[in-house]
Amino acid sequence: MRAIWKSKLPLAVTVGFAVALCSDPARAHLNSTGMGPIYDGSTHFLTSPEDLVPVFALALLCGRRGAQYGRRTLFVLPGAWLLGGLLGLTAPVSTGSPIGSALWFLFLGGLLAGDVTLSLHTTTALAAALGLYHGYLNGTGMGRAESTTVSLLGLTLSVFVVVALVAAFAVPLRAYWARIAVRVAGSWIAASGILMLGWVVRTL
């Protein structure tokens, strides 16, 4: 058996070397593989703190209230985001106001830091308002390209995934130290909102 393996070793090395030479080029980023607009929309959301952080805060807040809150937000927030984005596509191009982003940071961070208990209806309305606001701004900033609707869909899917992961992480948290950690995260978000407001006022 060992003799047979030794006799076939040069052939195996030759075949492996030939396969390595004929392989496709490696790509570090998916935007070169043809995924295109969906990737662009997902990347925009994941690299935009003014969009990502409020979603993170709301998902934590809803997850702390329980699975029912998390499930409601999981579908309401992305749906409202998509609707707002589609409405924004028909509006003039706009970049939005940094004051609006700062207020969302401050408001959601404050709710999270204060461990405020909201009703399911109030939470649903809050998720819808956040989705419509940020979705509309995203839509107005995308221009009129044919691929903007697909990009918006990719962005909305990223919102869905982030809410699902963060809320699922927060739902089972029962330990006292874990609840404190979530509130501390909320205080940091609120503090970031205050800093953003201060920066806006300073530049006026």
C-alpha positions as CSV (number, residue, x, y, z in Angstrom):
1,M,0.0,0.0,0.0
2,R,2.8,2.4,0.9
3,A,4.6,1.6,-2.4
4,I,1.4,2.4,-4.4
5,W,1.1,5.7,-2.5
6,K,4.7,6.6,-3.2
7,S,4.2,5.8,-6.9
8,K,1.1,8.1,-7.2
9,L,2.5,11.0,-5.1
10,P,4.3,12.8,-8.1
11,L,1.0,12.6,-10.1
12,A,-1.0,14.0,-7.2
13,V,1.4,16.9,-6.7
14,T,1.3,17.6,-10.4
15,V,-2.5,17.7,-10.6
16,G,-2.7,19.8,-7.5
17,F,-0.2,22.3,-8.8
18,A,-2.1,22.5,-12.2
19,V,-5.4,23.1,-10.4
20,A,-3.8,25.9,-8.3
21,L,-2.5,27.6,-11.4
22,C,-5.9,27.5,-13.1
23,S,-8.0,28.8,-10.1
24,D,-10.0,32.0,-10.3
25,P,-8.5,35.2,-8.9
26,A,-9.4,35.8,-5.2
27,R,-11.6,38.8,-4.4
28,A,-11.5,40.6,-1.1
29,H,-14.8,42.5,-1.6
30,L,-18.1,41.3,-3.0
31,N,-18.7,44.4,-5.1
32,S,-16.4,42.9,-7.7
33,T,-18.4,39.7,-8.0
34,G,-21.6,41.1,-9.5
35,M,-23.7,41.2,-6.3
36,G,-23.9,44.9,-7.0
37,P,-26.8,47.1,-5.7
38,I,-27.8,44.7,-2.9
39,Y,-24.2,44.8,-1.6
40,D,-24.1,48.6,-1.9
41,G,-27.3,49.0,0.1
42,S,-26.2,46.6,2.9
43,T,-22.8,48.2,3.1
44,H,-24.3,51.7,3.3
45,F,-26.4,50.8,6.3
46,L,-23.6,48.9,8.1
47,T,-21.1,51.7,7.6
48,S,-23.5,54.6,8.5
49,P,-23.6,55.1,12.3
50,E,-26.4,57.6,12.0
51,D,-28.6,54.7,10.7
52,L,-27.0,51.7,12.5
53,V,-26.8,53.0,16.0
54,P,-30.5,54.0,16.4
55,V,-31.6,50.6,15.0
56,F,-29.2,48.9,17.5
57,A,-30.6,51.0,20.4
58,L,-34.2,50.2,19.5
59,A,-33.5,46.5,19.0
60,L,-31.9,46.4,22.5
61,L,-34.8,48.3,24.0
62,C,-37.4,45.9,22.4
63,G,-35.3,42.8,23.3
64,R,-35.2,43.9,26.9
65,R,-39.0,44.1,26.9
66,G,-39.5,40.6,25.7
67,A,-39.9,38.4,22.6
68,Q,-43.2,39.9,21.6
69,Y,-41.7,43.3,21.4
70,G,-38.7,42.0,19.4
71,R,-40.9,40.2,16.9
72,R,-43.1,43.2,16.3
73,T,-40.1,45.5,15.8
74,L,-38.4,42.9,13.6
75,F,-41.1,43.3,10.9
76,V,-42.4,46.9,11.5
77,L,-39.0,48.6,11.4
78,P,-37.7,47.2,8.1
79,G,-41.2,47.5,6.5
80,A,-41.4,51.2,7.5
81,W,-37.8,51.7,6.3
82,L,-38.6,50.3,2.9
83,L,-41.8,52.3,2.6
84,G,-40.0,55.5,3.6
85,G,-37.2,54.8,1.2
86,L,-39.6,54.3,-1.7
87,L,-41.3,57.6,-0.8
88,G,-37.9,59.2,-0.7
89,L,-37.0,58.0,-4.2
90,T,-39.7,60.3,-5.5
91,A,-38.5,63.4,-3.6
92,P,-35.7,65.8,-4.3
93,V,-32.2,64.7,-3.3
94,S,-31.5,65.6,0.3
95,T,-28.8,64.7,2.9
96,G,-31.0,65.3,5.9
97,S,-30.2,67.3,9.0
98,P,-27.6,66.2,11.5
99,I,-29.9,67.5,14.3
100,G,-32.4,64.8,13.4
101,S,-29.8,62.1,13.8
102,A,-28.6,63.6,17.1
103,L,-32.1,63.7,18.5
104,W,-32.7,60.0,17.6
105,F,-29.4,59.1,19.4
106,L,-30.4,61.1,22.4
107,F,-34.0,59.9,22.6
108,L,-33.4,56.2,22.0
109,G,-30.3,56.2,24.1
110,G,-32.2,57.9,26.9
111,L,-35.0,55.4,26.8
112,L,-32.4,52.5,27.0
113,A,-30.4,54.1,29.7
114,G,-33.5,54.8,31.8
115,D,-34.8,51.3,31.2
116,V,-38.1,52.9,30.3
117,T,-41.1,50.6,29.9
118,L,-43.2,51.3,26.8
119,S,-46.4,49.6,25.7
120,L,-46.4,47.4,22.7
121,H,-48.4,50.0,20.7
122,T,-46.0,52.8,21.6
123,T,-43.0,50.6,20.7
124,T,-44.6,49.8,17.3
125,A,-45.3,53.4,16.6
126,L,-41.7,54.3,17.5
127,A,-40.3,51.6,15.2
128,A,-42.5,52.9,12.4
129,A,-41.4,56.5,12.9
130,L,-37.7,55.5,13.0
131,G,-38.1,53.4,9.9
132,L,-40.0,56.1,7.9
133,Y,-37.6,58.9,8.9
134,H,-34.4,57.1,8.1
135,G,-35.8,55.3,5.1
136,Y,-37.0,58.5,3.6
137,L,-33.6,60.1,4.1
138,N,-31.9,57.1,2.5
139,G,-34.3,57.2,-0.4
140,T,-33.7,60.9,-1.1
141,G,-30.0,60.4,-1.0
142,M,-29.9,57.6,-3.6
143,G,-30.7,59.7,-6.6
144,R,-32.5,58.3,-9.6
145,A,-30.4,55.4,-10.8
146,E,-32.2,52.3,-12.0
147,S,-30.6,50.2,-9.3
148,T,-31.7,52.3,-6.3
149,T,-34.7,50.2,-5.5
150,V,-32.5,47.1,-5.3
151,S,-30.0,48.9,-3.1
152,L,-32.9,50.0,-0.9
153,L,-34.0,46.3,-0.6
154,G,-30.4,45.3,0.4
155,L,-30.4,48.1,3.0
156,T,-33.8,46.9,4.4
157,L,-32.6,43.3,4.6
158,S,-29.6,44.5,6.7
159,V,-32.0,46.3,9.0
160,F,-33.9,43.1,9.4
161,V,-30.8,41.1,10.2
162,V,-29.4,43.6,12.7
163,V,-32.8,43.8,14.6
164,A,-33.1,40.0,14.6
165,L,-29.6,39.5,16.0
166,V,-29.6,42.2,18.6
167,A,-33.1,41.6,19.9
168,A,-32.4,37.9,20.1
169,F,-29.3,38.6,22.1
170,A,-31.2,40.9,24.5
171,V,-34.3,38.8,25.1
172,P,-32.7,36.2,27.4
173,L,-30.7,38.7,29.5
174,R,-31.8,38.3,33.0
175,A,-28.7,38.8,35.1
176,Y,-28.4,42.1,37.0
177,W,-25.0,42.9,35.5
178,A,-26.3,42.3,32.0
179,R,-29.2,44.7,32.5
180,I,-26.7,47.3,33.8
181,A,-24.5,46.7,30.7
182,V,-27.4,47.4,28.4
183,R,-28.2,50.6,30.2
184,V,-24.6,51.7,30.1
185,A,-24.7,51.2,26.3
186,G,-27.8,53.4,26.2
187,S,-26.0,56.1,28.1
188,W,-23.2,56.0,25.7
189,I,-25.6,56.4,22.8
190,A,-27.3,59.3,24.5
191,A,-24.0,60.9,25.2
192,S,-23.1,60.6,21.5
193,G,-26.3,62.4,20.7
194,I,-25.4,65.2,23.0
195,L,-21.9,65.5,21.4
196,M,-23.5,65.5,18.0
197,L,-25.9,68.3,19.0
198,G,-23.0,70.3,20.5
199,W,-21.0,69.9,17.2
200,V,-24.0,71.1,15.2
201,V,-24.5,74.2,17.4
202,R,-20.7,74.9,17.3
203,T,-20.7,74.9,13.5
204,L,-23.8,77.2,13.1
